[in-house]
């Protein structure tokens, strides 16, 4: 089969590799859609994993082969796959901090080499614990490229739940890439009035179409405008962009005793300056949220499959697997007209 293989920092090469075969309790899925995630872009560009690896963890397709003992699925079933599932038995699972569980950190889907997701390939193998708890049946009428959003939507639902949003609150989402636009929709779904900010006009326009109450150009004037619109500042802000400036916008725009949730930072070295004096004196809370949660797995799938969260509108580009390197390069340097970039390994 064909796969886009990570061969070192900045190197993604389409090669012929062995098609995975399922062992007991495992299954092989023919990948029909795989989203390019910022986390995998960082791994490829920064060389955060030892090559060779096959990345890609936002994926959906059709079951093509089953190992002995698999009863949940049949060949031909359509599924979306998660790549991490916690043990549910350790200290961190008891705390609900699933992403810190050592078993959760083990990647459960692979197209070969060290398990690393495997969605950038024609076929991927789901290991037994993913088959049992991390494979989501996809209903008729839902496209594979929609189903591939189940995992990223899950991460955003987790962040929104973690923030403790209440109906009637005001929210700010800094950054309106694909993740920011998902957060904006979920803020509206939670009953809040989302204000958004982004430097790109087309992203601000998209945010308004998807439920934002106001869309502001990024810049120093954002906090004052948020205070004008809300009366005292946003109750909760989500930071879906990297760097000091987006974080400072969020901190300054949140009311005293409000909450800031940092979402976009996922690898070491993503540094931003914070004025802790301003945070502490105003009793503002700085929170983080990372990865998915099994607690919201069914909810995230329902939101995607029922189109309560719009995901197809976020896909700006579709590439065949043979052009995976170009797709990753485009996704890594987003500009006007670029949102979610999708690989289509299958028909």
N, C-alpha and C positions, 0 to 999 in steps of 0.2 A: 504494500500500500504506500501511498504518498504521505509524507509528514513534513512539517516545517520544524527542523531540528535546530535548537540553540547550540551553537558551536563555539561560543566565547563572547565576550563583551561586544555588543553591537552586531553580532553575526547570527543570522537566521537563514538556514539553507534548506530548500525543499529537496528531500531525498527519498529514495525507496528504502523502506524499513520493513521488517517482518510484521505481518498482521498479528495482533495479539490473539491468543487462544484462551478460552475461559477454563479455569480450574474449578474444583468443587465449590459450589456456592457463588460463583462469579458469573458475569455475563459480559458480552461484547456488544457495543452499540455502534451502529453506523452513524457518524456525526453528520448532521444536515445543516447546523448553524452553530457558530462559535463566536462569541463576542470578544473583542480585544479590550482587556481591562488595563487600567493604569498600573496596577500592581505588577502584572506580567511585563509591561513595558519597562518598568524600573529594573526588574530582574534581568531582562535582556540587555538593556543599555548599560547598567552599572555592573554587570557580571556578578550578580548576587548568588548564583548557584553554580556548582561545578558542572561543566558540560561533559557529555551531551545530555540534553533534556528536551522534552516536548511539552511546552506550556499550553495554556488554554483551559479555563475552568468555568466559563459561562457557556454551557453547551446543552444541546438537545438533539435527539435523533431517534432512530428505530432499532429495537433489539434485533440483532442478527444471529447471535449464538448464545446458548445457555449451558452453563456447567451443571454437573450432577447435583441434584438436590434443590435447584431453584424452582420455587413454586409461585412466587409473587408475579412473575411475568412469563409471557410466551413470546416466541419469535414473531416479529411484526408489530409488537406493542410499541407505542411512542412514549418516550420518557425524556424528562429533564434530569440532569445529574448534578448533585452537590459533590464536592471533592473532599469535604471534611465532615466528620461526625464525631461527637465527643463520646467518652466512655460512660458518662453518667454516674460514675462511682467514686471519682477522686474528690479531693478537697475543692478544686476549682469548679467542678461540675456542681457540687453541693452549693457553692456560692453563686451559681448561675453565670460564672465567668468561663463559658465553654471554650472560647478561643485560647485560653491559657492552659487547657487540658493537654497533657502530653500525647494522648491518643488522637485528639482533635488535630494536632499538628502533623500527624502522619497523613500524607496525601493518599487518598483511596481510589484514585482513577489514574490510569496510565496508558499511554500508547507505545511504551517501550522505554528502556533505560531507567534511571531513577524516577519513581512516580512523581509527576509534577503537574498533573492536570490532564494533559493529553488531548485537549480539544482542538489543537492545531494539527489534526491528522484526520484521515478518512475513517478510522475506527479507533475506539477507545475501550479499554477493559475496566469495568467497575468491580472492585474487590468485594468480598462477601459482605462486609459491614455497610458498604454503600448500597449494595443491592437490597439489603434488609431495611435500611433506614434513610438512605440518602438519594434514592431514585424516586422520582415523582411521576406518576402516570399523567400523560398529556391528553386532554379530551379532544374529541373530534371538533374540527372547526378552528382550533388554535394552531397557528403557524409555528414551525420549528424556531424561527427567528424571534417570535414572541416568547416561546417557552424558554429560550436561552436567557431570558431576563429574570427568571425565577431566583437565581442566586444573587445577583446584584440588588434586586428589589428586597430580598430578605435582609441584606446588610443595611439597607436604608430604613426598613421597618424596625429593625433592631435599634437603630440610632434614635428614631422618633419615639419608640417606646421608652428607651433609656432616658430620654429628655423629660419624660413625664408631662407631655403636652396636655392641656385642658381646653375644651371648647371655649371660644371667646378670647383666647390669648392672641397676642401678636407675635409673629415669628419673622426672623430674617434669615435668608439663605444666601451666603456669600459664595458666588461662583455658580454659573448655570451651564456647566457641561452636562453630560448625560446623568451623572450622579446627582448634581445639584438640581436638575429638573425632576428627577425622581423624588428627591427630598421635598421640593416645592409642592408636588402633587400630594405627597403624604401629609404635609402640614395642612393643606386644605382638607384632605380626607379626615384628619384628626379634629377638624372644626376650628382651626385657627385661621388668622388672616395673614398669609405669607407675603412679605415684602422681599424682593430679590435685588441683587446687584451683580453686574457683570460688565466688563469693558466692551463686549461685542453686541451691537444693536440687534442682530438676528437672534441671538440667544435671549435677549430681553423680550423680544417680540414673542418668541416661542413660550417663554415663561408666562406671559400674560394670557396666551391662548390656553395654557394648561392650568390656569387657576390662580396665578399670582395676583394679589391686590394692587401691587405697584411694582414697577421695575426701574431701578435707578442705575445710571452709569457709575462704574466703579470710580472711586476717588475720595479725596479728603472730605467732600461735602456729604457723604453718605450718613454719618452719625447724626448730624443736625437735621437732615431731611427725615430720617427715621423717627427722631424725637418729635418733629413737627407733625408727622402723620399719626403717631401713636399717643402723643401727649406726654410720655415720660421715657420712651425707649422701648425696644422690643423685649418681650418677656424671655424669649429664648432665641439664640442665634446658632445656626449651623455653619461651620466653616468647611466648604467643599472646594477649596482652592489652597494652594501652598504659598508660604512666604509670610514675611512680617506684615506687609500691608493688608492682606485679607484678614489676618488675625486681629490686627489693630482696629480695622473697621468694625469687626464683630464685637470686640470688647467695648469700644467706645459707643456703639449703637445700642447696647443692651442696657436696660434700666438698672438702677441700684438693686442688689439682691436678685438679679436675673442670672441666666445660665448661658454659657457658651459651650457648644459641643464641637470638638475638633474631629473631623472625619477623614480628611484627605491624606494625612501623613501616615504612610504605611511602611517606611523603611528608614533605617538609621541615617543620620546626617541631614534630615529635613528640618532645618533650624529656623526658628523665628524668635525675635526679641519680644519679651513680655514685660510690661510695667506692672510688677507685682504690687507696688504701692497703690496704684489706681484700682487694681482688682480687690485688694484687701480692704482698703478704706471704704469702698462701695459695696463690700460683701458680695461681689460677683463670683459665681462658681465656674470653674474651668473643668469641663468633663471631656472624655474621649470615648470613641466607639470604633470598634474594629471587627471586621469579618461578620459572619452570619450566626444565626442562633436557631437551634432546633425548636425552641419554644414558639417561634413565629413562622416555621416552615410551611405549615398548612395555610396560614393566613396569607403569606406572600404569594403562594401558588394561586390562591383564590383571587387575589387582587389582579394578578396578571391574566389568568385564564378568563376571568369575568370582565376584563378590560376596565376595571375600576381605576386602575393606573394605566395610563396610555404609554405604551413602549414602542410600538412600530413607528410612531412619529419621531422618535429619537434616533432612528437609524438613518444616517446621512450617506453612508457608503457601504457597498457590498463588493467583496473581492473573492475570486476563486482562490483555492488553497495555493495554487502555483504562484500567486502574487502576495504571499503572506508577508514577505519582507517590506514590500511597498505599503501594505496595509498598516503594519506596525509603525512604519516611518510617518505615515499620514496621521495616525492616531496620537503619535508622540508630539506632534507639533501642530496642535489644532488652531485653526484660524476661522475666518468667516465661512459658514456653510459646512463646517465639520463638527459632528457630534459623535454618535456611536458608529464605530467601524465594525462591520461584521464579516467574518470569513464564512464562506459557503463550501465546505469540503464535499458535500453531497448534493444531489439534485434538489 
